């Protein structure tokens, strides 16, 4: 399932937690790429990820980290 992460509304976003979440739930994303994508998201650029399996857990993680998202497929 393709998901677009549009923004992070947290007052003090936890970069490490966001990067770990991306590495855990996004298909084929390395730790380095997760850190890079986290920076893009926090700068205001939407990012697209592919999630297969554990979609419910991924949605909970997005909400916990105050990340807005849209389901593309």
Secondary structure by P-SEA (a helix, b strand, c coil): ccccccccccccccaaaaaaaaacccccccaaaaaaaaaaaaabbbbbbbbccaaaaaaaaaaaabbbbbbcc
